[in-house]
Protein backbone atom coordinates (compact mmCIF):
# COMPACT_ATOMS: atom_id res chain seq x y z
CA UNK A 1 0.00 0.00 0.00
CA UNK A 2 1.27 3.43 -0.91
CA UNK A 3 -0.10 5.07 2.25
CA UNK A 4 0.78 4.96 5.95
CA UNK A 5 -1.49 3.04 8.35
CA UNK A 6 -2.73 6.35 9.74
CA UNK A 7 -3.78 7.59 6.29
CA UNK A 8 -5.56 4.32 5.57
CA UNK A 9 -7.27 4.43 8.95
CA UNK A 10 -8.62 7.92 8.25
CA UNK A 11 -9.60 6.90 4.72
CA UNK A 12 -11.49 3.86 6.01
CA UNK A 13 -13.10 5.69 8.95
CA UNK A 14 -13.11 9.38 8.15
CA UNK A 15 -14.16 11.66 11.01
CA UNK A 16 -16.72 14.46 10.60
CA UNK A 17 -18.00 13.64 7.12
CA UNK A 18 -21.14 15.49 6.14
CA UNK A 19 -22.87 18.80 5.57
CA UNK A 20 -23.90 21.44 8.15
CA UNK A 21 -27.10 22.96 6.85
CA UNK A 22 -26.87 25.91 9.29
CA UNK A 23 -23.12 26.44 8.99
CA UNK A 24 -21.57 29.73 10.13
CA UNK A 25 -18.92 29.48 7.44
CA UNK A 26 -18.25 27.37 4.34
CA UNK A 27 -15.01 26.88 2.45
CA UNK A 28 -14.73 25.14 -0.87
CA UNK A 29 -11.47 24.64 -2.74
CA UNK A 30 -10.20 22.63 -5.68
CA UNK A 31 -11.94 21.46 -8.80
CA UNK A 32 -12.44 18.13 -10.53
CA UNK A 33 -10.03 19.10 -13.31
CA UNK A 34 -7.14 18.84 -10.88
CA UNK A 35 -8.61 15.77 -9.28
CA UNK A 36 -9.58 16.98 -5.82
CA UNK A 37 -12.33 19.13 -4.38
CA UNK A 38 -13.15 19.78 -0.72
CA UNK A 39 -15.93 21.58 1.11
CA UNK A 40 -15.63 22.43 4.81
CA UNK A 41 -18.56 23.56 6.98
CA UNK A 42 -17.98 25.14 10.40
CA UNK A 43 -20.08 26.13 13.43
CA UNK A 44 -18.47 28.71 15.70
CA UNK A 45 -19.25 29.41 19.35
CA UNK A 46 -17.23 31.73 21.65
CA UNK A 47 -14.62 32.05 18.92
CA UNK A 48 -14.14 28.27 18.95
CA UNK A 49 -14.83 25.67 16.30
CA UNK A 50 -17.77 23.88 17.85
CA UNK A 51 -18.57 21.68 14.89
CA UNK A 52 -16.88 20.84 11.61
CA UNK A 53 -18.12 18.75 8.71
CA UNK A 54 -16.55 18.13 5.35
CA UNK A 55 -17.12 16.53 1.99
CA UNK A 56 -14.33 15.53 -0.35
CA UNK A 57 -14.12 14.44 -3.97
CA UNK A 58 -10.66 13.02 -4.38
CA UNK A 59 -8.11 10.35 -3.69
CA UNK A 60 -7.46 8.45 -0.48
CA UNK A 61 -4.95 11.07 0.64
CA UNK A 62 -7.44 13.90 0.06
CA UNK A 63 -10.09 12.13 2.13
CA UNK A 64 -7.63 11.31 4.94
CA UNK A 65 -6.30 14.88 4.93
CA UNK A 66 -9.82 16.35 5.23
CA UNK A 67 -10.59 13.99 8.08
CA UNK A 68 -7.34 14.83 9.88
CA UNK A 69 -7.80 18.59 9.42
CA UNK A 70 -11.31 18.40 10.87
CA UNK A 71 -10.05 16.38 13.82
CA UNK A 72 -7.12 18.72 14.46
CA UNK A 73 -9.28 21.86 14.24
CA UNK A 74 -12.33 20.78 16.24
CA UNK A 75 -12.56 22.65 19.54
CA UNK A 76 -9.71 25.01 18.66
CA UNK A 77 -10.02 28.79 18.60
CA UNK A 78 -10.21 30.32 15.14
CA UNK A 79 -6.74 31.75 15.58
CA UNK A 80 -5.31 28.35 16.50
CA UNK A 81 -7.12 26.72 13.59
CA UNK A 82 -5.67 29.25 11.16
CA UNK A 83 -2.25 28.05 12.28
CA UNK A 84 -2.86 24.50 11.08
CA UNK A 85 -0.56 24.11 8.10
CA UNK A 86 -0.20 21.66 5.28
CA UNK A 87 2.99 20.41 6.83
CA UNK A 88 1.46 19.79 10.24
CA UNK A 89 -1.40 17.84 8.67
CA UNK A 90 0.95 15.65 6.64
CA UNK A 91 3.06 15.07 9.76
CA UNK A 92 0.04 14.05 11.84
CA UNK A 93 -0.83 11.53 9.14
CA UNK A 94 2.57 9.90 9.42
CA UNK A 95 3.68 11.38 6.11
CA UNK A 96 2.24 11.33 2.60
CA UNK A 97 3.78 10.06 -0.64
CA UNK A 98 5.66 12.91 -2.31
CA UNK A 99 3.25 13.24 -5.20
CA UNK A 100 0.33 13.46 -2.76
CA UNK A 101 1.68 16.28 -0.61
CA UNK A 102 -0.39 18.76 -2.62
CA UNK A 103 -3.54 17.12 -1.20
CA UNK A 104 -2.58 18.37 2.24
CA UNK A 105 -2.50 21.93 0.87
CA UNK A 106 -6.15 21.66 -0.03
CA UNK A 107 -7.30 20.47 3.39
CA UNK A 108 -5.82 23.32 5.37
CA UNK A 109 -6.91 25.79 2.66
CA UNK A 110 -10.53 24.64 2.75
CA UNK A 111 -10.64 25.07 6.52
CA UNK A 112 -9.04 28.52 6.32
CA UNK A 113 -11.45 29.65 3.60
CA UNK A 114 -14.37 28.53 5.79
CA UNK A 115 -13.00 30.59 8.70
CA UNK A 116 -12.53 33.62 6.44
CA UNK A 117 -16.08 33.19 5.22
CA UNK A 118 -17.28 33.15 8.85
CA UNK A 119 -15.31 36.29 9.71
CA UNK A 120 -16.65 38.18 6.71
CA UNK A 121 -20.17 37.36 7.73
CA UNK A 122 -19.51 38.49 11.30
CA UNK A 123 -18.20 41.83 10.07
CA UNK A 124 -21.31 42.35 7.97
CA UNK A 125 -23.37 41.59 11.08
CA UNK A 126 -21.45 44.12 13.18
CA UNK A 127 -21.89 46.81 10.59
CA UNK A 128 -25.57 46.05 10.44
CA UNK A 129 -25.33 45.10 6.78
CA UNK A 130 -27.38 42.27 5.38
CA UNK A 131 -25.44 39.07 5.92
CA UNK A 132 -24.38 37.44 2.74
CA UNK A 133 -25.59 33.91 2.33
CA UNK A 134 -23.05 31.25 3.18
CA UNK A 135 -20.98 30.92 0.09
CA UNK A 136 -21.26 27.60 -1.68
CA UNK A 137 -19.38 28.82 -4.68
CA UNK A 138 -15.84 27.51 -4.88
CA UNK A 139 -13.18 30.00 -4.00
CA UNK A 140 -11.69 31.43 -7.16
CA UNK A 141 -8.94 29.10 -8.20
CA UNK A 142 -6.78 28.83 -11.25
CA UNK A 143 -7.74 26.26 -13.82
CA UNK A 144 -4.15 25.29 -14.47
CA UNK A 145 -3.23 22.38 -12.23
CA UNK A 146 0.38 21.97 -13.32
CA UNK A 147 3.53 23.97 -13.13
CA UNK A 148 4.46 25.02 -16.69
CA UNK A 149 8.13 24.33 -15.95
CA UNK A 150 8.24 20.94 -14.20
CA UNK A 151 4.66 19.77 -14.86
CA UNK A 152 4.37 19.08 -11.14
CA UNK A 153 0.96 19.51 -9.54
CA UNK A 154 -0.16 22.92 -8.30
CA UNK A 155 -2.96 22.81 -5.86
CA UNK A 156 -4.36 24.91 -3.11
CA UNK A 157 -4.48 28.65 -3.34
CA UNK A 158 -0.75 29.37 -3.45
CA UNK A 159 0.58 30.58 -6.76
CA UNK A 160 3.80 28.75 -6.07
CA UNK A 161 5.44 25.61 -7.43
CA UNK A 162 6.89 23.69 -4.53
CA UNK A 163 9.24 21.56 -6.62
CA UNK A 164 10.70 24.44 -8.69
CA UNK A 165 10.37 26.82 -5.73
CA UNK A 166 9.21 29.65 -7.95
CA UNK A 167 6.31 32.08 -7.74
CA UNK A 168 3.84 32.00 -10.59
CA UNK A 169 1.45 34.50 -12.05
CA UNK A 170 -1.33 34.29 -14.59
CA UNK A 171 -0.57 35.50 -18.09
CA UNK A 172 -3.32 38.01 -19.01
CA UNK A 173 -3.14 36.84 -22.64
CA UNK A 174 -3.41 33.06 -22.47
CA UNK A 175 -4.50 32.75 -18.82
CA UNK A 176 -1.80 30.17 -18.18
CA UNK A 177 0.78 30.31 -15.43
CA UNK A 178 4.23 31.70 -16.01
CA UNK A 179 7.08 32.66 -13.69
CA UNK A 180 6.27 35.80 -11.78
CA UNK A 181 8.18 38.83 -13.03
CA UNK A 182 9.38 37.22 -16.28
CA UNK A 183 9.46 39.40 -19.38
CA UNK A 184 7.51 36.98 -21.53
CA UNK A 185 4.89 34.32 -20.87
CA UNK A 186 6.41 30.85 -21.09
CA UNK A 187 3.35 29.48 -22.90
CA UNK A 188 2.29 32.14 -25.40
CA UNK A 189 5.29 34.47 -25.38
CA UNK A 190 3.20 37.56 -24.64
CA UNK A 191 5.21 40.50 -23.31
CA UNK A 192 4.43 40.90 -19.62
CA UNK A 193 7.05 43.00 -17.89
CA UNK A 194 9.62 45.41 -19.22
CA UNK A 195 13.22 44.53 -18.52
CA UNK B 1 -10.14 -12.70 2.66
CA UNK B 2 -11.12 -13.58 -0.89
CA UNK B 3 -8.58 -12.24 -3.40
CA UNK B 4 -9.70 -11.33 -6.88
CA UNK B 5 -7.09 -9.96 -9.25
CA UNK B 6 -8.71 -7.97 -12.05
CA UNK B 7 -5.79 -5.90 -13.27
CA UNK B 8 -4.45 -8.18 -15.99
CA UNK B 9 -3.94 -5.33 -18.41
CA UNK B 10 -1.05 -4.46 -16.07
CA UNK B 11 0.26 -8.01 -15.76
CA UNK B 12 -0.93 -11.57 -16.29
CA UNK B 13 0.32 -14.49 -14.21
CA UNK B 14 3.07 -16.51 -15.84
CA UNK B 15 1.55 -19.73 -17.21
CA UNK B 16 3.00 -22.83 -15.43
CA UNK B 17 4.20 -24.25 -18.77
CA UNK B 18 5.89 -20.93 -19.54
CA UNK B 19 7.70 -21.00 -16.21
CA UNK B 20 8.79 -24.62 -16.84
CA UNK B 21 10.16 -23.65 -20.23
CA UNK B 22 12.08 -20.73 -18.74
CA UNK B 23 13.64 -22.38 -15.70
CA UNK B 24 16.47 -24.34 -17.42
CA UNK B 25 17.73 -21.03 -18.87
CA UNK B 26 17.95 -19.52 -15.40
CA UNK B 27 19.77 -22.61 -14.11
CA UNK B 28 22.11 -24.89 -16.01
CA UNK B 29 21.53 -23.46 -19.51
CA UNK B 30 22.84 -20.04 -18.67
CA UNK B 31 25.19 -19.67 -21.63
CA UNK B 32 25.28 -16.57 -23.80
CA UNK B 33 23.61 -17.31 -27.14
CA UNK B 34 26.36 -15.39 -28.95
CA UNK B 35 29.00 -17.85 -27.72
CA UNK B 36 30.36 -20.29 -30.26
CA UNK B 37 30.58 -23.28 -27.89
CA UNK B 38 27.80 -25.80 -27.86
CA UNK B 39 26.31 -24.44 -24.61
CA UNK B 40 25.96 -21.05 -26.30
CA UNK B 41 24.52 -22.60 -29.43
CA UNK B 42 21.90 -24.44 -27.40
CA UNK B 43 20.78 -21.13 -25.95
CA UNK B 44 20.75 -19.67 -29.46
CA UNK B 45 18.62 -22.56 -30.71
CA UNK B 46 16.11 -22.04 -27.90
CA UNK B 47 15.93 -18.36 -28.71
CA UNK B 48 15.41 -18.99 -32.41
CA UNK B 49 12.67 -21.49 -31.60
CA UNK B 50 10.98 -18.77 -29.56
CA UNK B 51 11.32 -16.38 -32.50
CA UNK B 52 9.48 -18.82 -34.75
CA UNK B 53 6.69 -19.19 -32.19
CA UNK B 54 6.23 -15.45 -31.84
CA UNK B 55 6.25 -15.13 -35.63
CA UNK B 56 3.57 -17.82 -35.87
CA UNK B 57 1.36 -15.96 -33.38
CA UNK B 58 1.13 -12.95 -35.71
CA UNK B 59 1.50 -14.67 -39.07
CA UNK B 60 5.03 -13.40 -39.72
CA UNK B 61 8.34 -14.95 -40.68
CA UNK B 62 10.86 -15.61 -37.92
CA UNK B 63 13.37 -13.27 -39.55
CA UNK B 64 10.89 -10.42 -39.06
CA UNK B 65 10.77 -10.72 -35.24
CA UNK B 66 13.14 -8.63 -33.09
CA UNK B 67 13.22 -9.17 -29.35
CA UNK B 68 13.14 -6.19 -27.01
CA UNK B 69 12.72 -5.65 -23.28
CA UNK B 70 9.19 -4.23 -23.14
CA UNK B 71 6.23 -2.98 -25.09
CA UNK B 72 7.48 0.53 -24.48
CA UNK B 73 10.84 -0.31 -26.00
CA UNK B 74 9.17 -1.87 -29.03
CA UNK B 75 7.07 1.27 -29.49
CA UNK B 76 10.08 3.56 -29.06
CA UNK B 77 12.04 1.41 -31.48
CA UNK B 78 9.30 1.51 -34.10
CA UNK B 79 8.41 5.20 -33.87
CA UNK B 80 11.89 6.64 -33.46
CA UNK B 81 13.72 4.00 -35.47
CA UNK B 82 11.42 4.11 -38.50
CA UNK B 83 11.13 7.91 -38.47
CA UNK B 84 14.87 8.48 -38.18
CA UNK B 85 15.65 5.94 -40.90
CA UNK B 86 13.51 7.95 -43.34
CA UNK B 87 14.70 11.39 -42.45
CA UNK B 88 15.56 12.31 -46.02
CA UNK B 89 12.07 11.37 -47.12
CA UNK B 90 10.19 13.56 -44.68
CA UNK B 91 9.58 14.51 -41.09
CA UNK B 92 5.88 14.11 -40.41
CA UNK B 93 4.12 11.47 -38.30
CA UNK B 94 0.47 10.59 -37.86
CA UNK B 95 -0.65 9.16 -34.50
CA UNK B 96 -3.95 8.84 -32.71
CA UNK B 97 -4.76 10.88 -29.64
CA UNK B 98 -5.22 7.70 -27.58
CA UNK B 99 -1.84 6.07 -28.21
CA UNK B 100 0.18 4.72 -25.31
CA UNK B 101 2.58 7.24 -23.76
CA UNK B 102 5.52 5.30 -25.19
CA UNK B 103 4.28 6.22 -28.68
CA UNK B 104 3.19 9.78 -27.84
CA UNK B 105 6.37 10.60 -25.95
CA UNK B 106 8.55 9.06 -28.67
CA UNK B 107 6.89 11.47 -31.09
CA UNK B 108 7.54 14.29 -28.63
CA UNK B 109 11.23 13.42 -28.57
CA UNK B 110 11.24 13.40 -32.38
CA UNK B 111 9.68 16.88 -32.37
CA UNK B 112 12.84 18.12 -30.71
CA UNK B 113 14.75 16.77 -33.72
CA UNK B 114 12.57 18.62 -36.18
CA UNK B 115 9.75 16.16 -36.76
CA UNK B 116 6.10 17.17 -36.50
CA UNK B 117 3.18 14.93 -35.52
CA UNK B 118 -0.52 15.10 -36.27
CA UNK B 119 -2.77 13.57 -33.61
CA UNK B 120 -5.87 12.06 -35.18
CA UNK B 121 -8.96 12.44 -32.94
CA UNK B 122 -11.19 9.58 -31.77
CA UNK B 123 -14.95 9.26 -31.33
CA UNK B 124 -16.72 8.86 -27.98
CA UNK B 125 -15.81 5.17 -27.96
CA UNK B 126 -12.15 5.85 -28.55
CA UNK B 127 -12.24 4.71 -32.20
CA UNK B 128 -10.10 6.33 -34.87
CA UNK B 129 -11.87 7.16 -38.12
CA UNK B 130 -9.66 5.78 -40.94
CA UNK B 131 -10.74 8.72 -43.12
CA UNK B 132 -9.19 11.07 -40.57
CA UNK B 133 -5.93 9.17 -40.98
CA UNK B 134 -6.24 9.45 -44.75
CA UNK B 135 -6.70 13.22 -44.44
CA UNK B 136 -3.82 13.60 -42.00
CA UNK B 137 -1.27 11.93 -44.29
CA UNK B 138 0.84 14.50 -46.13
CA UNK B 139 3.58 14.38 -48.72
CA UNK B 140 6.16 14.50 -45.91
CA UNK B 141 4.53 11.79 -43.78
CA UNK B 142 6.93 8.95 -43.09
CA UNK B 143 5.05 6.94 -40.46
CA UNK B 144 1.54 6.29 -39.21
CA UNK B 145 1.31 4.70 -35.75
CA UNK B 146 -2.16 3.70 -34.58
CA UNK B 147 -2.71 1.11 -31.88
CA UNK B 148 -4.59 -2.14 -32.42
CA UNK B 149 -6.39 -2.10 -29.04
CA UNK B 150 -6.48 0.39 -26.22
CA UNK B 151 -5.53 -0.88 -22.78
CA UNK B 152 -7.47 1.78 -20.90
CA UNK B 153 -10.85 1.49 -22.58
CA UNK B 154 -10.51 -1.85 -24.38
CA UNK B 155 -11.52 -0.47 -27.79
CA UNK B 156 -10.20 -2.28 -30.86
CA UNK B 157 -9.16 0.12 -33.61
CA UNK B 158 -9.88 -0.38 -37.33
CA UNK B 159 -6.20 -1.05 -37.94
CA UNK B 160 -6.65 -3.15 -41.09
CA UNK B 161 -8.45 -0.30 -42.85
CA UNK B 162 -5.72 2.11 -41.77
CA UNK B 163 -3.12 -0.35 -43.02
CA UNK B 164 -4.69 -0.32 -46.49
CA UNK B 165 -4.72 3.47 -46.57
CA UNK B 166 -1.05 3.62 -45.61
CA UNK B 167 -0.12 1.01 -48.20
CA UNK B 168 -1.96 3.04 -50.85
CA UNK B 169 -0.12 6.18 -49.82
CA UNK B 170 3.21 4.34 -49.49
CA UNK B 171 3.62 5.39 -45.88
CA UNK B 172 4.93 2.98 -43.24
CA UNK B 173 2.35 1.77 -40.72
CA UNK B 174 3.18 0.68 -37.16
CA UNK B 175 0.59 -0.64 -34.76
CA UNK B 176 1.02 -0.94 -31.01
CA UNK B 177 -0.56 -4.35 -30.46
CA UNK B 178 0.70 -4.75 -26.89
CA UNK B 179 -2.79 -4.99 -25.38
CA UNK B 180 -4.09 -7.07 -28.28
CA UNK B 181 -1.47 -9.61 -29.32
CA UNK B 182 -1.93 -12.96 -27.60
CA UNK B 183 -5.46 -11.99 -26.58
CA UNK B 184 -7.17 -11.63 -29.94
CA UNK B 185 -6.19 -12.97 -33.37
CA UNK B 186 -3.53 -10.76 -34.93
CA UNK B 187 -2.20 -11.16 -38.45
CA UNK B 188 0.42 -8.81 -39.80
CA UNK B 189 -0.75 -9.63 -43.34
CA UNK B 190 -4.41 -8.84 -42.66
CA UNK B 191 -3.46 -5.65 -40.85
CA UNK B 192 -1.02 -4.78 -43.65
CA UNK B 193 1.46 -3.41 -41.11
CA UNK B 194 5.15 -2.73 -41.51
CA UNK B 195 5.80 -2.91 -37.78
CA UNK B 196 3.90 -4.26 -34.78
CA UNK B 197 4.70 -4.21 -31.06
CA UNK B 198 3.78 -6.99 -28.64
CA UNK B 199 4.70 -7.91 -25.07
CA UNK B 200 4.74 -11.24 -23.23
CA UNK B 201 3.29 -10.08 -19.91
CA UNK B 202 -0.04 -9.42 -21.63
CA UNK B 203 -0.56 -13.10 -22.42
CA UNK B 204 0.81 -15.21 -19.56
CA UNK B 205 4.46 -14.67 -20.36
CA UNK B 206 7.10 -12.98 -18.19
CA UNK B 207 7.75 -9.25 -17.87
CA UNK B 208 10.85 -7.99 -19.62
CA UNK B 209 10.22 -9.87 -22.86
CA UNK B 210 8.65 -8.22 -25.87
CA UNK B 211 9.09 -8.05 -29.61
CA UNK B 212 8.83 -5.82 -32.61
CA UNK B 213 7.66 -7.33 -35.86
CA UNK B 214 9.39 -5.56 -38.71
CA UNK B 215 8.40 -6.39 -42.26
CA UNK B 216 11.23 -7.75 -44.38
CA UNK B 217 13.47 -5.11 -45.97
CA UNK B 218 12.16 -2.28 -43.76
CA UNK B 219 14.93 0.07 -42.73
CA UNK B 220 15.12 1.03 -39.09
CA UNK B 221 17.60 2.99 -37.00
CA UNK B 222 18.70 1.01 -33.91
CA UNK B 223 18.09 2.56 -30.48
CA UNK B 224 20.78 0.46 -28.83
CA UNK B 225 24.08 0.24 -30.64
CA UNK B 226 26.64 -2.39 -29.84
CA UNK B 227 27.04 -5.99 -30.94
CA UNK B 228 25.34 -7.97 -33.67
CA UNK B 229 22.48 -9.30 -31.58
CA UNK B 230 19.07 -9.19 -33.29
CA UNK B 231 20.71 -8.73 -36.65
CA UNK B 232 22.49 -5.62 -35.44
CA UNK B 233 19.20 -3.85 -34.87
CA UNK B 234 19.13 -4.22 -31.12
CA UNK B 235 22.42 -4.81 -29.32
CA UNK B 236 22.79 -6.24 -25.83
CA UNK B 237 23.06 -9.71 -24.38
CA UNK B 238 19.72 -11.39 -24.85
CA UNK B 239 17.39 -12.13 -21.92
CA UNK B 240 17.25 -15.77 -22.98
CA UNK B 241 14.96 -17.12 -20.25
CA UNK B 242 12.41 -14.34 -20.78
CA UNK B 243 12.58 -14.74 -24.56
CA UNK B 244 12.01 -18.49 -24.24
CA UNK B 245 9.06 -17.64 -21.96
CA UNK B 246 7.67 -15.24 -24.56
CA UNK B 247 7.95 -17.98 -27.18
CA UNK B 248 6.14 -20.54 -25.03
CA UNK B 249 3.45 -17.99 -24.13
CA UNK B 250 2.98 -17.20 -27.84
CA UNK B 251 2.67 -20.91 -28.66
CA UNK B 252 0.05 -21.41 -25.94
CA UNK B 253 -1.83 -18.26 -26.94
CA UNK B 254 -2.05 -19.39 -30.56
CA UNK B 255 -3.30 -22.81 -29.53
CA UNK B 256 -5.79 -21.72 -26.88
CA UNK B 257 -6.91 -18.31 -28.13
CA UNK B 258 -10.47 -19.14 -29.17
CA UNK B 259 -11.23 -21.03 -25.98
CA UNK B 260 -9.67 -18.34 -23.77
CA UNK B 261 -11.56 -15.59 -25.57
CA UNK B 262 -14.94 -17.24 -25.21
CA UNK B 263 -14.34 -18.05 -21.52
CA UNK B 264 -13.44 -14.47 -20.68
CA UNK B 265 -15.87 -12.65 -22.98
CA UNK B 266 -18.85 -14.27 -21.25
CA UNK B 267 -17.75 -13.01 -17.84
CA UNK B 268 -16.80 -9.63 -19.28
CA UNK B 269 -20.29 -9.28 -20.77
CA UNK B 270 -21.85 -10.18 -17.45
CA UNK B 271 -19.81 -7.51 -15.69
CA UNK B 272 -20.60 -4.89 -18.33
CA UNK B 273 -24.31 -5.68 -18.11
CA UNK B 274 -24.56 -6.01 -14.35
CA UNK B 275 -22.36 -3.26 -12.89
CA UNK B 276 -24.45 -0.34 -14.22
CA UNK B 277 -27.53 -2.22 -13.03
CA UNK B 278 -26.24 -2.48 -9.46
CA UNK B 279 -25.09 1.15 -9.22
CA UNK B 280 -26.65 4.15 -10.95
CA UNK B 281 -24.62 6.72 -12.86
CA UNK B 282 -22.05 4.22 -14.06
CA UNK B 283 -21.11 4.34 -17.74
CA UNK B 284 -19.14 1.91 -19.87
CA UNK B 285 -16.03 3.44 -21.41
CA UNK B 286 -14.79 2.30 -24.79
CA UNK B 287 -16.64 0.54 -27.57
CA UNK B 288 -19.50 -1.75 -26.48
CA UNK B 289 -18.83 -4.36 -29.18
CA UNK B 290 -15.39 -3.80 -30.66
CA UNK B 291 -13.45 -4.43 -27.46
CA UNK B 292 -10.88 -6.76 -25.95
CA UNK B 293 -12.46 -9.98 -24.64
CA UNK B 294 -11.02 -9.52 -21.15
CA UNK B 295 -11.65 -5.82 -20.72
CA UNK B 296 -14.47 -4.04 -18.87
CA UNK B 297 -13.96 -0.35 -18.12
CA UNK B 298 -16.27 2.21 -16.60
CA UNK B 299 -16.59 5.70 -15.25
CA UNK B 300 -18.45 6.12 -11.97
CA UNK B 301 -19.95 9.57 -11.54
CA UNK B 302 -19.36 11.86 -8.55
CA UNK B 303 -16.36 10.02 -7.13
CA UNK B 304 -12.70 9.70 -7.86
CA UNK B 305 -10.94 6.53 -9.01
CA UNK B 306 -8.29 6.15 -6.34
CA UNK B 307 -10.82 6.06 -3.52
CA UNK B 308 -12.54 3.20 -5.33
CA UNK B 309 -9.27 1.33 -5.91
CA UNK B 310 -8.30 1.60 -2.25
CA UNK B 311 -11.73 0.48 -1.11
CA UNK B 312 -11.76 -2.44 -3.56
CA UNK B 313 -8.26 -3.38 -2.41
CA UNK B 314 -9.49 -3.49 1.19
CA UNK B 315 -11.98 -6.11 -0.06
CA UNK B 316 -9.24 -8.07 -1.82
CA UNK B 317 -10.01 -6.86 -5.34
CA UNK B 318 -7.21 -5.47 -7.52
CA UNK B 319 -8.29 -3.10 -10.30
CA UNK B 320 -6.92 0.02 -11.99
CA UNK B 321 -8.02 3.52 -12.96
CA UNK B 322 -7.14 6.35 -15.32
CA UNK B 323 -7.94 9.09 -12.82
CA UNK B 324 -5.53 11.93 -12.13
CA UNK B 325 -4.99 10.90 -8.53
CA UNK B 326 -4.02 7.34 -9.42
CA UNK B 327 -1.46 8.41 -11.99
CA UNK B 328 1.95 9.31 -10.69
CA UNK B 329 1.85 12.41 -12.90
CA UNK B 330 -1.55 13.35 -11.42
CA UNK B 331 -3.12 13.91 -14.79
CA UNK B 332 -6.43 12.46 -15.88
CA UNK B 333 -6.22 9.85 -18.62
CA UNK B 334 -5.48 11.43 -21.99
CA UNK B 335 -7.52 8.60 -23.50
CA UNK B 336 -10.73 9.50 -21.67
CA UNK B 337 -10.24 13.21 -22.32
CA UNK B 338 -9.63 12.54 -26.03
CA UNK B 339 -12.93 10.66 -26.08
CA UNK B 340 -14.59 13.92 -25.03
CA UNK B 341 -15.29 12.94 -21.46
CA UNK B 342 -15.34 15.79 -18.97
CA UNK B 343 -12.73 15.92 -16.25
CA UNK B 344 -15.02 15.13 -13.34
CA UNK B 345 -16.33 11.98 -15.02
CA UNK B 346 -12.84 10.92 -16.19
CA UNK B 347 -11.71 11.06 -12.54
CA UNK B 348 -14.16 8.25 -11.79
CA UNK B 349 -12.45 5.86 -14.18
CA UNK B 350 -12.23 2.19 -13.27
CA UNK B 351 -10.72 -0.65 -15.30
CA UNK B 352 -11.30 -4.34 -14.69
CA UNK B 353 -9.28 -6.73 -16.83
CA UNK B 354 -9.94 -10.44 -16.60
CA UNK B 355 -7.69 -13.43 -16.96
CA UNK B 356 -8.27 -16.94 -18.24
CA UNK B 357 -9.11 -18.35 -14.83
CA UNK B 358 -11.38 -15.54 -13.62
CA UNK B 359 -14.52 -17.27 -12.35
CA UNK B 360 -18.20 -16.38 -12.27
CA UNK B 361 -17.76 -16.35 -8.48
CA UNK B 362 -15.10 -13.65 -8.81
CA UNK B 363 -17.42 -11.43 -10.83
CA UNK B 364 -20.29 -12.08 -8.41
CA UNK B 365 -18.05 -11.11 -5.50
CA UNK B 366 -17.11 -7.84 -7.23
CA UNK B 367 -20.76 -7.10 -8.00
CA UNK B 368 -21.62 -7.75 -4.35
CA UNK B 369 -18.97 -5.54 -2.72
CA UNK B 370 -19.12 -2.73 -5.29
CA UNK B 371 -22.42 -0.96 -4.42
CA UNK B 372 -21.66 -0.29 -0.72
CA UNK B 373 -18.20 1.04 -1.66
CA UNK B 374 -19.71 3.51 -4.12
CA UNK B 375 -22.43 4.44 -1.65
CA UNK B 376 -19.89 5.25 1.06
CA UNK B 377 -17.67 7.36 -1.23
CA UNK B 378 -20.64 9.22 -2.72
CA UNK B 379 -21.82 10.16 0.75
CA UNK B 380 -18.45 11.89 1.18
CA UNK B 381 -18.60 13.63 -2.20
CA UNK B 382 -19.55 17.30 -2.54
CA UNK B 383 -20.39 16.65 -6.19
CA UNK B 384 -22.95 14.01 -5.24
CA UNK B 385 -24.50 16.30 -2.62
CA UNK B 386 -24.75 19.02 -5.26
CA UNK B 387 -26.36 16.57 -7.68
CA UNK B 388 -28.94 15.49 -5.09
CA UNK B 389 -29.73 19.11 -4.22
CA UNK B 390 -30.25 19.99 -7.86
CA UNK B 391 -32.42 16.94 -8.27
CA UNK B 392 -34.42 18.20 -5.28
CA UNK B 393 -33.78 15.42 -2.79
Interface residues (C-beta under 8 A of the other chain):
Chain A: X1 X3 X8 X11 X12 X14 X17 X19 X28 X32 X33 X34 X35 X36 X37 X38 X39 X55 X56 X57 X58 X59 X60 X61 X62 X63 X99 X102 X145 X146 X151 X153
Chain B: X302 X303 X304 X306 X307 X310 X313 X314 X323 X324 X325 X326 X328 X329 X330 X331 X332 X342 X343 X344 X347 X379 X380 X381 X382 X383 X385
